[in-house]
Each structure stands twice: as C-alpha cells, then as structure tokens.
C-alpha cells in the first residue's frame, strides 16, 4: 500500500475495520483504500493473533462488513445532534 496515513488516520481506519457494522465501502469512501488495502493495513498494524481473530470474525458471517451481505434491518444509530462527516473532515464543535 503506497498511501501514507497519519497515526490518527491509521487508528481511525483500524477502529472502523474492527467495528462490525462499518462496511468496507465506508472506509473506502472516507480514506480511498480498498478492502484488500484495509486487510493489508490491519495485517501490518495488529498483532498476529489480533489480526487472525479479526479476519475470522469478518469471514464468519457474524460481521456485516459488506453492504451487499447486510440484512435490510440493520440500521446505523444516528444522534440528532451528530454532524455530517464527509471525506473524513469532522466539523468543529
């Protein structure tokens, strides 16, 4: 992977990848990296045991990491006070 992310961006990508309800498509939209690139980043940044646990969970069907595999009933919670986030630029508070 040839993208250089800041520590904050790398942490955010890992956090999003670890969260079952955040699809790979959301990571690609915000950071411009594909699913294989996310997997590569996770492999390089996590301990081997943590990476294997994550991959097992993502591939097991428990995770909803792919929009096409999600059931229609899964909705993201959105607080009425939550600001819109686009292209990883968070509004000032």
ROSE-4610 file (N, C-alpha, C; in Angstrom, 1 decimal, always signed):
// ROSE-4610
residu = [X/X/X/X/X/X/X/X/X/X/X/X/X/X/X/X/X/X/X/X/X/X/X/X/X/X/X/X/X/X/X/X/X/X/X/X/X/X/X/X/X/X/X/X/X/X/X/X/X/X/X/X/X/X/X/X/X/X/X/X/X/X/X/X/X/X/X/X/X/X/X/X/X/X/X/X/X/X/X/X/X/X/X/X/X/X/X/X/X/X/X/X/X/X/X/X/X/X/X/X/X/X/X/X/X/X/X/X/X/X/X/X/X/X/X/X/X/X/X/X/X/X/X/X/X/X/X/X/X/X/X/X/X/X/X/X/X/X/X/X/X/X/X/X/X/X/X/X/X/X/X/X/X/X/X/X/X/X/X/X/X/X/X/X/X/X/X/X/X/X/X/X/X/X/X/X/X/X/X/X/X/X/X/X/X/X/X/X/X/X/X/X/X/X/X/X/X/X/X/X/X/X/X/X/X/X/X/X/X/X/X/X/X/X/X/X/X/X/X/X/X/X/X/X/X/X/X/X/X/X/X/X/X/X/X/X/X/X/X/X/X/X/X/X/X/X/X/X/X/X/X/X/X/X/X/X/X/X/X/X/X/X/X/X/X/X/X/X/X/X/X/X/X/X/X/X/X/X/X]
num = [1/1/1/2/2/2/3/3/3/4/4/4/5/5/5/6/6/6/7/7/7/8/8/8/9/9/9/10/10/10/11/11/11/12/12/12/13/13/13/14/14/14/15/15/15/16/16/16/17/17/17/18/18/18/19/19/19/20/20/20/21/21/21/22/22/22/23/23/23/24/24/24/25/25/25/26/26/26/27/27/27/28/28/28/29/29/29/30/30/30/31/31/31/32/32/32/33/33/33/34/34/34/35/35/35/36/36/36/37/37/37/38/38/38/39/39/39/40/40/40/41/41/41/42/42/42/43/43/43/44/44/44/45/45/45/46/46/46/47/47/47/48/48/48/49/49/49/50/50/50/51/51/51/52/52/52/53/53/53/54/54/54/55/55/55/56/56/56/57/57/57/58/58/58/59/59/59/60/60/60/61/61/61/62/62/62/63/63/63/64/64/64/65/65/65/66/66/66/67/67/67/68/68/68/69/69/69/70/70/70/71/71/71/72/72/72/73/73/73/74/74/74/75/75/75/76/76/76/77/77/77/78/78/78/79/79/79/80/80/80/81/81/81/82/82/82/83/83/83/84/84/84/85/85/85/86/86/86/87/87/87/88/88/88/89/89/89/90/90/90/91/91/91/92/92/92/93/93/93]
x = [+0.9/+0.0/+0.9/+0.6/+1.5/+1.0/-0.1/-0.7/+0.0/+0.3/+0.9/-0.2/-0.7/-1.7/-1.0/-1.6/-1.1/-1.5/-0.9/-1.2/-2.7/-3.3/-4.7/-5.6/-5.2/-6.0/-5.8/-4.7/-4.4/-5.3/-5.3/-6.1/-7.6/-8.0/-9.4/-9.8/-8.9/-9.2/-9.3/-8.4/-8.4/-9.7/-10.1/-11.3/-12.5/-12.6/-13.7/-13.7/-12.5/-12.4/-12.8/-12.5/-12.8/-14.3/-15.0/-16.4/-17.2/-18.0/-18.7/-19.7/-20.3/-21.4/-20.8/-19.5/-19.0/-18.5/-19.1/-18.7/-17.4/-16.8/-15.6/-15.8/-17.0/-17.3/-17.2/-17.6/-17.5/-16.0/-15.1/-13.7/-13.2/-13.6/-13.1/-13.6/-14.8/-15.3/-14.5/-14.2/-13.6/-12.1/-11.4/-10.0/-9.4/-10.3/-9.8/-9.0/-9.2/-8.5/-9.5/-9.1/-10.0/-9.9/-10.8/-10.8/-9.5/-8.9/-7.5/-6.5/-6.6/-5.7/-5.9/-7.2/-7.6/-7.0/-7.2/-6.7/-5.1/-4.5/-3.0/-2.6/-3.3/-3.1/-3.3/-4.4/-4.7/-3.6/-3.1/-2.1/-0.8/-0.5/+0.8/+0.7/-0.5/-0.6/-1.0/-1.7/-2.2/-1.2/-1.3/-0.5/-1.1/-0.3/-0.8/-2.0/-2.1/-3.3/-4.5/-4.4/-5.5/-6.0/-5.0/-5.4/-6.1/-5.7/-6.4/-7.8/-7.9/-9.2/-10.2/-9.6/-10.4/-10.8/-9.9/-10.2/-11.2/-11.1/-12.0/-13.4/-13.5/-14.8/-15.4/-14.6/-15.1/-15.6/-14.9/-15.2/-16.3/-16.7/-17.6/-19.0/-19.4/-20.8/-21.4/-20.6/-21.1/-21.0/-19.9/-19.7/-20.6/-20.9/-21.7/-20.8/-19.6/-18.6/-18.8/-19.7/-20.0/-21.5/-21.7/-23.1/-24.0/-23.5/-24.3/-24.7/-24.0/-24.3/-25.2/-25.4/-26.1/-27.6/-28.3/-29.8/-30.3/-31.5/-32.1/-32.4/-32.6/-33.0/-31.9/-30.6/-29.5/-29.5/-29.7/-29.6/-28.6/-27.9/-26.9/-27.6/-27.3/-27.8/-27.2/-28.0/-27.5/-28.2/-27.5/-28.0/-28.4/-29.5/-30.0/-29.0/-28.0/-27.0/-25.7/-25.7/-24.5/-24.3/-23.1/-22.8/-22.5/-22.7/-22.4/-20.9/-20.4/-19.0/-18.8/-18.0/-17.7/-16.3/-15.8/-14.3/-13.4/-13.8/-13.0/-12.7/-13.6/-13.4/-14.5/-14.1/-15.1/-15.3/-16.6/-16.9/-16.4/-16.0/-15.5/-16.7/-16.4/-17.5/-17.7]
y = [-1.2/+0.0/+1.2/+2.2/+3.3/+4.6/+4.5/+5.7/+5.9/+7.1/+7.4/+8.1/+7.4/+7.9/+8.4/+9.4/+9.9/+8.8/+8.9/+8.0/+8.1/+9.2/+9.4/+8.7/+8.9/+8.3/+6.7/+6.3/+4.8/+4.2/+4.9/+4.5/+4.5/+5.5/+5.6/+4.4/+4.1/+3.0/+1.7/+1.5/+0.2/+0.2/+1.3/+1.4/+1.0/+1.6/+1.4/-0.1/-0.6/-2.0/-3.0/-2.7/-3.6/-3.6/-2.4/-2.3/-3.1/-4.1/-5.0/-4.3/-3.2/-2.5/-1.5/-1.2/-0.3/-1.1/-0.9/-1.6/-1.1/-2.0/-1.7/-0.5/-0.4/+0.7/+2.1/+2.1/+3.4/+3.8/+2.8/+3.1/+3.6/+2.9/+3.3/+4.7/+5.1/+6.4/+7.5/+7.2/+8.2/+8.3/+7.1/+7.1/+6.7/+6.3/+6.0/+4.7/+3.7/+2.5/+1.3/+0.3/-0.8/-1.8/-2.8/-3.9/-4.6/-5.0/-5.6/-4.7/-3.4/-2.5/-2.4/-2.4/-2.4/-3.7/-4.8/-6.1/-6.0/-5.4/-5.3/-4.4/-3.3/-2.3/-3.0/-3.8/-4.5/-5.5/-6.2/-7.2/-6.6/-5.4/-4.8/-4.1/-3.6/-2.8/-3.6/-4.8/-5.6/-6.7/-7.1/-8.3/-9.5/-10.5/-11.6/-12.3/-12.5/-13.1/-12.2/-10.9/-10.0/-10.0/-10.0/-10.0/-11.2/-12.4/-13.6/-13.7/-13.1/-13.0/-12.2/-11.0/-10.1/-10.7/-11.4/-12.0/-13.1/-13.9/-15.0/-14.4/-13.3/-12.7/-12.1/-11.4/-10.8/-11.8/-13.0/-14.0/-15.0/-14.9/-15.9/-15.6/-14.4/-14.1/-13.3/-13.3/-12.6/-11.1/-10.7/-9.3/-8.9/-7.7/-7.1/-6.2/-6.6/-5.7/-5.4/-6.1/-5.8/-5.4/-4.3/-3.8/-4.8/-5.5/-6.4/-7.6/-8.0/-9.1/-8.7/-7.4/-7.0/-7.2/-7.5/-7.6/-6.1/-6.0/-4.7/-4.1/-4.9/-4.4/-3.7/-3.9/-3.3/-1.8/-1.0/+0.5/+1.0/+2.0/+2.7/+3.7/+3.8/+4.8/+6.1/+7.1/+8.4/+9.4/+10.0/+11.0/+12.3/+12.9/+14.1/+15.2/+15.2/+16.2/+15.9/+14.7/+14.3/+15.1/+15.7/+16.4/+15.5/+15.9/+15.1/+15.1/+13.9/+13.7/+13.4/+14.1/+13.8/+13.9/+12.9/+12.9/+13.1/+12.5/+12.5/+13.9/+14.8/+16.2/+16.4/+16.4/+16.5/+17.9/+18.3/+19.7/+20.1/+21.4/+21.9/+21.9/+21.7/+21.8/+23.1]
z = [+0.0/+0.0/+0.0/-0.9/-1.0/-0.4/+0.3/+1.0/+2.3/+2.7/+4.0/+4.8/+5.8/+6.7/+8.0/+8.6/+9.9/+10.9/+12.1/+13.2/+13.5/+13.5/+13.8/+12.7/+11.4/+10.3/+10.4/+10.7/+10.8/+11.9/+13.1/+14.2/+13.8/+13.1/+12.7/+11.7/+10.8/+9.8/+10.6/+11.5/+12.3/+13.1/+13.7/+14.5/+13.7/+12.5/+11.6/+11.1/+10.8/+10.3/+11.4/+12.7/+13.8/+14.1/+13.9/+14.1/+13.1/+13.5/+12.6/+11.7/+12.2/+11.4/+10.4/+10.4/+9.5/+8.3/+7.1/+5.9/+5.3/+4.6/+3.9/+3.0/+2.4/+1.5/+2.2/+3.5/+4.2/+4.4/+4.6/+4.8/+3.4/+2.4/+1.1/+0.7/+1.1/+0.8/+1.6/+2.8/+3.7/+3.4/+3.2/+3.1/+1.7/+0.8/-0.5/-0.6/+0.3/+0.2/+0.1/-0.7/-0.9/+0.2/+0.1/+1.1/+1.2/+0.1/+0.2/+0.9/+0.7/+1.3/+2.8/+3.2/+4.6/+5.3/+4.6/+5.2/+5.3/+4.3/+4.4/+5.6/+5.7/+6.8/+8.2/+8.3/+9.6/+9.8/+8.8/+9.0/+9.5/+9.0/+9.4/+10.7/+11.1/+12.4/+13.6/+13.4/+14.5/+14.9/+16.1/+16.5/+15.6/+15.4/+14.5/+15.1/+16.4/+17.0/+16.8/+17.0/+16.8/+15.4/+14.4/+13.0/+12.7/+13.1/+12.8/+13.4/+14.6/+15.2/+14.4/+14.0/+13.2/+11.8/+11.1/+9.8/+10.0/+11.1/+11.3/+11.5/+12.3/+12.5/+11.3/+10.5/+9.3/+8.3/+8.2/+7.2/+7.7/+9.0/+9.5/+9.3/+8.8/+8.6/+9.8/+10.9/+12.1/+11.8/+11.1/+10.8/+9.6/+9.5/+8.4/+7.6/+7.3/+6.7/+5.2/+4.6/+3.2/+3.0/+2.4/+2.3/+1.6/+0.6/-0.1/+0.7/+1.8/+2.6/+3.8/+4.0/+5.1/+5.0/+6.1/+6.0/+6.0/+5.5/+5.3/+6.7/+7.7/+9.0/+9.8/+9.4/+10.1/+9.8/+10.7/+10.6/+11.5/+11.1/+12.0/+12.9/+14.1/+15.0/+14.7/+14.6/+14.3/+15.3/+16.1/+17.1/+16.3/+16.8/+16.1/+16.2/+17.1/+17.3/+16.5/+15.9/+15.2/+13.9/+13.7/+12.5/+11.3/+10.1/+9.0/+8.8/+8.5/+8.2/+6.8/+6.1/+4.7/+4.4/+3.7/+3.4/+4.6/+5.7/+6.9/+7.5/+7.2/+7.7/+8.7/+10.0/+11.1/+11.4/+11.5/+11.8/+13.2/+13.3/+14.6/+15.5/+16.8/+17.8/+18.4]
